[in-house]
Amino acid sequence: MKGTLKRDKTIVKGLHLVEPNAFVPWKITTWQLKRIFKGYPLDFVTFGYYTSNVLLQNDLRCMIGFHFEPSLLIPRLHLFEFFRGDDFYRGDDYERNLDDSFLDFQEKFELAFGKPHSCNKGQYKFNDYTWLIGNITIIHNIHDRFGFEEHLMIQRNPLMQKLIASKFNIKNIF
C-alpha cells in the first residue's frame, strides 16, 4: 500500500494528529506536550499521564493517553494509549460496542501501519496483534481485567521490541 512506509518512518519519530493539527514527538516532557496542546483540551489525570480527545489519520476519532516514563529525573513521553470515551460504551450492548471499537481500530491501524507482524489467539473472540516498526512496538488486544477491555498502545521501547521480535522469530522489522 503506497504511503505505508512513510507513515511507518514517521511513527519512529512521533505521532501526527489531525485534530489538533500537531506532531507529538517521542521523549518530550509534559511541559512540551502542554505547549503542543495550547488552546486544545488536554486533561491531567495523574503524575505522568494526560489524555485528550483527538482525530487521527483515516478519520479515527478516539481518546489518547500520553504516558511519561516515571523513573526518569525529567519524565519523557514513551507510550501512546488509544481508547474510546465513556460515551462510546453507553447503551445496553457493551459487547457489540467493544466489537465495533476493536474492528474500527484494527482497520484504521492496518491502513496506517500495514499488516501486523504477529497475530496470536487472544482471550476474547479477536486475536492479539503486534506491529514492530524500528524501535516502536504497537500492541492491540482485548484481555480480561474485571471484564473484557480493549488495549491499543504504541510504545517506544527498543528493549521490549527486541524481545518480542526474538519471541516471534521476526528478522526484518524495518
QUIFEN-V628101 format. One record per run of one state. SS is the DSSP state (H for helix, E for strand, C for the rest). FROM is the first residue (numbers start at 0). LEN is the number of residues. If there is no record, write none. Layout:
BEGIN
<<SS FROM LEN> <SS FROM LEN>>
END
This chain:
BEGIN
<<C 0 3> <H 3 10> <E 13 4> <C 17 1> <E 18 1> <C 19 2> <E 21 4> <C 25 4> <H 29 7> <C 36 6> <E 42 4> <C 46 2> <E 48 8> <H 56 3> <E 59 9> <C 68 8> <E 76 7> <C 83 2> <H 85 4> <C 89 4> <H 93 20> <C 113 4> <E 117 3> <C 120 7> <E 127 6> <C 133 2> <E 135 9> <C 144 3> <E 147 9> <C 156 1> <H 157 10> <C 167 7>>
END
